[in-house]
Amino acid sequence: MRNSINSKISKIIEVAKQLPVFTLDDLTSVETNRKYLSILLSRHVKSGNVVRLKKGMYVTRDYLDRVDKSGRSVIYAEFISGILYEPSYLSLEYVLHQHGAITEMPTAITIVARKKTVSFKTPFGAYQYHSIKSSIFTGFTSKRDGDYLIFRASPAKALFDFLYFRKNNLINEKIIAELRLNLEVFHKNDKKELRRYIELEGSARMKNIFKTLWKN
């Protein structure tokens, strides 16, 4: 009997080890008793063999170790951003820093989402999701990197989002200058793209911020 139970547990964990992220639903092909699965996962979370990313979402320590050894931890962390809270895309400081538009390293992975603002803490760091209205939930692409599908804003959209969430505070030239943005990384096409988003958003404040940034 014990051997049978141990065999079932091993089979469940082996299935879980192959998945970049999993929920109870992903394990029901091996075990249909969800209460049993919950108890089993709770035990493995306590032992450190399974990591809880958020309520109901997990990854095995074995999988994370393999990711780390392969040097793909950053890619995996970006992939997780689109799984923890859907739909969403990488943007704001995280993307701007990647393109050299800001020099200070973000303290969290910053993401734009259609749902309410929320944050998560994981073994890879903090994730901050900022809610945006549906009409300007655009300007991002999806790119597959191996097994991972990642959603990321273009540099222009990341800048738009960065300014959009600060627009009520960006009331004069001095405050805008204090953002210390490196605008040299944005080319002519980026500016055109940014202008499209500003027209789509439609506020006079955003139009004035754009004019102030590039008045020279």
KEZANU-663042 format. One record per residue (C-alpha): chain; residue number from 1; x, y, z. Coordinates in nm, 4 decimals. Each point is the difference from the previous one (the first is absolute). Example, Ala and Ser with C-alpha at 12.3 -4.5 7.8 and 13.67 -1.06 7.14 Angstrom:
2
[A,1,[1.2300,-0.4500,0.7800]]
[A,2,[0.1370,0.3440,-0.0660]]
***
This chain:
216
[A,1,[0.0000,0.0000,0.0000]]
[A,2,[0.2739,0.2455,0.0992]]
[A,3,[0.1932,-0.0845,-0.3168]]
[A,4,[-0.3111,0.0725,-0.2039]]
[A,5,[-0.0451,0.3403,0.1706]]
[A,6,[0.3664,0.0877,-0.0423]]
[A,7,[-0.0181,-0.0992,-0.3655]]
[A,8,[-0.2997,0.2280,-0.0542]]
[A,9,[0.1697,0.2894,0.1763]]
[A,10,[0.3140,-0.0495,-0.2074]]
[A,11,[-0.2055,-0.0015,-0.3183]]
[A,12,[-0.1751,0.3257,0.0968]]
[A,13,[0.3275,0.1736,0.0831]]
[A,14,[0.1658,-0.1256,-0.3178]]
[A,15,[-0.2795,0.1543,-0.2061]]
[A,16,[0.0336,0.3254,0.1949]]
[A,17,[0.3784,0.0114,-0.0511]]
[A,18,[-0.0450,0.0255,-0.3761]]
[A,19,[-0.2262,0.3058,0.0164]]
[A,20,[0.1265,0.3622,0.0141]]
[A,21,[-0.3049,0.0805,0.2117]]
[A,22,[-0.2951,-0.2116,0.1075]]
[A,23,[-0.3345,0.0009,0.1780]]
[A,24,[-0.2090,-0.2831,0.1380]]
[A,25,[-0.1691,-0.0297,-0.3387]]
[A,26,[0.3320,-0.0921,-0.1600]]
[A,27,[0.0345,-0.2998,0.2320]]
[A,28,[-0.3506,-0.1452,-0.0289]]
[A,29,[0.1131,-0.2311,-0.2794]]
[A,30,[0.1999,-0.1837,0.2669]]
[A,31,[-0.2204,0.0598,0.3063]]
[A,32,[-0.3650,0.1109,-0.0126]]
[A,33,[-0.0384,0.0573,0.3745]]
[A,34,[0.0641,0.3741,0.0273]]
[A,35,[-0.0073,-0.0005,0.3798]]
[A,36,[0.2727,-0.2633,0.0026]]
[A,37,[0.2028,0.2057,-0.2478]]
[A,38,[-0.0354,0.3118,0.2147]]
[A,39,[0.1218,-0.1817,0.3099]]
[A,40,[0.2890,-0.1542,-0.1914]]
[A,41,[0.1091,0.3337,-0.1458]]
[A,42,[-0.0248,0.1724,0.3386]]
[A,43,[0.2391,-0.2566,0.1437]]
[A,44,[0.2437,0.0445,-0.2856]]
[A,45,[-0.0179,0.3790,0.0314]]
[A,46,[0.0932,-0.0324,0.3685]]
[A,47,[0.2892,-0.2301,-0.0864]]
[A,48,[0.1228,0.2390,-0.2693]]
[A,49,[-0.0408,-0.2455,-0.2875]]
[A,50,[-0.2834,0.2081,-0.1471]]
[A,51,[-0.0174,0.3804,-0.0192]]
[A,52,[-0.3356,0.1766,0.0195]]
[A,53,[0.0024,0.2923,-0.2448]]
[A,54,[-0.3436,0.1155,0.1094]]
[A,55,[-0.3146,-0.1653,0.1293]]
[A,56,[-0.0614,-0.3107,-0.2099]]
[A,57,[0.3086,0.0419,-0.2197]]
[A,58,[0.3255,-0.1902,0.0515]]
[A,59,[0.3342,-0.1045,-0.1451]]
[A,60,[0.2340,-0.2703,0.1268]]
[A,61,[0.3388,0.0831,0.1481]]
[A,62,[0.1462,-0.2571,-0.2383]]
[A,63,[-0.1296,0.1978,-0.2993]]
[A,64,[0.1358,0.3272,0.1377]]
[A,65,[0.3405,-0.1595,0.0578]]
[A,66,[0.0087,-0.1148,-0.3622]]
[A,67,[-0.0925,0.3487,-0.1180]]
[A,68,[0.2745,0.1523,0.2134]]
[A,69,[0.2627,-0.2447,-0.1257]]
[A,70,[-0.0957,0.0766,-0.3598]]
[A,71,[0.0455,0.3743,0.0581]]
[A,72,[-0.3609,0.0797,-0.0856]]
[A,73,[-0.1245,0.1340,0.3313]]
[A,74,[-0.0656,0.3491,-0.1385]]
[A,75,[-0.1950,-0.1377,-0.2969]]
[A,76,[-0.2004,-0.2226,0.2305]]
[A,77,[-0.0771,0.2923,0.2336]]
[A,78,[-0.1267,0.2002,-0.2991]]
[A,79,[-0.2118,-0.2930,-0.1151]]
[A,80,[-0.1545,-0.0316,0.3457]]
[A,81,[-0.1062,0.3656,-0.0119]]
[A,82,[-0.2545,-0.0871,-0.2663]]
[A,83,[-0.1248,-0.3057,0.1872]]
[A,84,[-0.0455,0.1400,0.3495]]
[A,85,[-0.2524,0.2583,-0.1182]]
[A,86,[-0.1631,-0.0123,-0.3420]]
[A,87,[-0.0246,0.1798,-0.2343]]
[A,88,[0.3104,0.2091,0.0576]]
[A,89,[0.3284,0.1106,-0.1560]]
[A,90,[0.3425,0.1113,0.1219]]
[A,91,[0.0342,0.3774,-0.0096]]
[A,92,[0.0852,0.3183,0.1929]]
[A,93,[0.3336,0.0140,0.1854]]
[A,94,[0.0895,-0.3605,-0.0703]]
[A,95,[-0.0076,0.0408,-0.3782]]
[A,96,[0.1348,0.3564,0.0044]]
[A,97,[0.3029,-0.1152,0.1980]]
[A,98,[0.0615,-0.2819,-0.2479]]
[A,99,[0.0161,0.2575,-0.2806]]
[A,100,[0.2153,0.2470,0.1905]]
[A,101,[-0.2701,0.2662,0.0376]]
[A,102,[0.0459,0.0002,0.3773]]
[A,103,[0.3181,-0.0886,0.1851]]
[A,104,[-0.1365,-0.1023,0.3378]]
[A,105,[-0.0681,-0.3718,0.0352]]
[A,106,[-0.3698,-0.0604,0.0797]]
[A,107,[-0.0690,-0.1585,0.3374]]
[A,108,[-0.2801,-0.2078,-0.1531]]
[A,109,[-0.1041,-0.1443,-0.3327]]
[A,110,[-0.2585,0.2498,-0.1249]]
[A,111,[-0.2964,-0.1129,-0.2048]]
[A,112,[-0.3149,0.1542,-0.1471]]
[A,113,[-0.3260,-0.1911,0.0348]]
[A,114,[-0.3674,0.0408,-0.0829]]
[A,115,[-0.1138,-0.1072,0.3462]]
[A,116,[0.0392,0.1894,0.3262]]
[A,117,[0.3415,0.1034,0.1321]]
[A,118,[0.1671,-0.2753,0.2003]]
[A,119,[0.3439,-0.1277,0.1030]]
[A,120,[0.1596,-0.3377,0.0672]]
[A,121,[0.3194,-0.1108,0.1711]]
[A,122,[0.1723,-0.3078,-0.1381]]
[A,123,[0.3424,-0.1668,0.0262]]
[A,124,[0.1013,0.2074,-0.3062]]
[A,125,[-0.0951,0.3297,0.1605]]
[A,126,[-0.3013,0.2289,0.0071]]
[A,127,[-0.2528,0.0451,-0.2792]]
[A,128,[-0.1997,0.3237,-0.0199]]
[A,129,[-0.3047,0.0102,-0.2278]]
[A,130,[-0.1533,0.3343,-0.0962]]
[A,131,[-0.3552,0.0143,-0.1285]]
[A,132,[-0.0677,0.1789,-0.3283]]
[A,133,[-0.3226,0.0549,-0.1894]]
[A,134,[-0.0808,-0.2338,-0.2877]]
[A,135,[0.0259,0.2669,-0.2712]]
[A,136,[0.3730,0.0449,0.0625]]
[A,137,[0.0807,-0.3599,0.0890]]
[A,138,[0.2109,-0.0264,-0.3143]]
[A,139,[0.3521,0.0571,-0.1314]]
[A,140,[0.1497,-0.3328,0.1005]]
[A,141,[0.1087,-0.3147,-0.1796]]
[A,142,[0.0229,-0.3660,0.0904]]
[A,143,[0.3252,-0.1851,-0.0570]]
[A,144,[0.0730,-0.3642,0.0577]]
[A,145,[0.3347,-0.0853,0.1556]]
[A,146,[0.0255,-0.3771,0.0147]]
[A,147,[-0.2901,-0.1194,0.2126]]
[A,148,[-0.0804,0.3494,0.1229]]
[A,149,[-0.2417,0.2511,-0.1514]]
[A,150,[0.0804,0.3542,0.1126]]
[A,151,[-0.2096,0.3138,-0.0456]]
[A,152,[0.2013,0.3231,-0.0121]]
[A,153,[-0.0756,0.3630,-0.0805]]
[A,154,[0.1901,0.1788,-0.2721]]
[A,155,[0.2373,0.2701,0.1273]]
[A,156,[-0.2495,0.2680,-0.1060]]
[A,157,[-0.2900,-0.1673,0.1805]]
[A,158,[0.2107,-0.0557,0.3113]]
[A,159,[0.0734,0.3745,-0.0001]]
[A,160,[-0.3658,0.0835,-0.0562]]
[A,161,[-0.1025,-0.2225,0.2909]]
[A,162,[0.2721,0.1504,0.2193]]
[A,163,[-0.1286,0.3515,-0.0699]]
[A,164,[-0.3675,-0.0953,0.0067]]
[A,165,[0.0077,-0.1310,0.3560]]
[A,166,[0.1816,0.3165,0.1118]]
[A,167,[-0.1878,0.2560,-0.2088]]
[A,168,[-0.1871,0.1597,0.2891]]
[A,169,[0.3311,0.0803,0.1703]]
[A,170,[0.1870,0.1166,-0.3108]]
[A,171,[-0.1340,0.3539,0.0216]]
[A,172,[0.3007,0.2030,-0.1123]]
[A,173,[0.3288,-0.0135,-0.1866]]
[A,174,[0.2090,-0.0320,0.3165]]
[A,175,[-0.1820,-0.3120,0.1218]]
[A,176,[0.0151,-0.1577,-0.3455]]
[A,177,[0.3751,0.0687,-0.0195]]
[A,178,[0.0473,-0.1710,0.3370]]
[A,179,[-0.1059,-0.3278,-0.1619]]
[A,180,[0.3511,-0.0012,-0.1524]]
[A,181,[-0.1073,-0.1892,-0.3069]]
[A,182,[0.2625,-0.0794,-0.2614]]
[A,183,[-0.2018,0.1033,-0.3054]]
[A,184,[0.2904,-0.0694,-0.2352]]
[A,185,[-0.0956,-0.3682,-0.0086]]
[A,186,[-0.3314,0.0883,-0.1650]]
[A,187,[0.0164,0.0407,-0.3762]]
[A,188,[-0.2316,0.1758,-0.2437]]
[A,189,[-0.2290,-0.2997,-0.0377]]
[A,190,[-0.0190,-0.0394,0.3785]]
[A,191,[-0.1171,0.3597,0.0309]]
[A,192,[-0.2650,-0.0556,-0.2666]]
[A,193,[-0.1170,-0.3106,0.1808]]
[A,194,[-0.0108,0.1840,0.3319]]
[A,195,[-0.2034,0.2782,-0.1577]]
[A,196,[-0.2545,-0.2564,-0.1228]]
[A,197,[-0.0564,-0.1266,0.3533]]
[A,198,[-0.0332,0.3556,0.1289]]
[A,199,[-0.2614,0.0765,-0.2638]]
[A,200,[-0.1789,-0.3219,0.0901]]
[A,201,[-0.0005,0.0921,0.3691]]
[A,202,[-0.1223,0.3463,-0.0871]]
[A,203,[0.0851,0.2102,0.3045]]
[A,204,[0.1453,0.3490,-0.0261]]
[A,205,[0.2362,-0.0822,0.2871]]
[A,206,[0.1713,-0.2818,-0.1933]]
[A,207,[0.0299,0.2204,-0.3092]]
[A,208,[0.1653,0.2722,0.2067]]
[A,209,[0.2400,-0.2494,0.1586]]
[A,210,[0.1041,-0.1209,-0.3459]]
[A,211,[0.0587,0.3581,-0.1220]]
[A,212,[0.2056,0.0789,0.3096]]
[A,213,[0.2180,-0.3084,-0.0390]]
[A,214,[0.0898,0.0765,-0.3610]]
[A,215,[-0.0314,0.3766,-0.0132]]
[A,216,[0.3689,0.0256,-0.0802]]
***
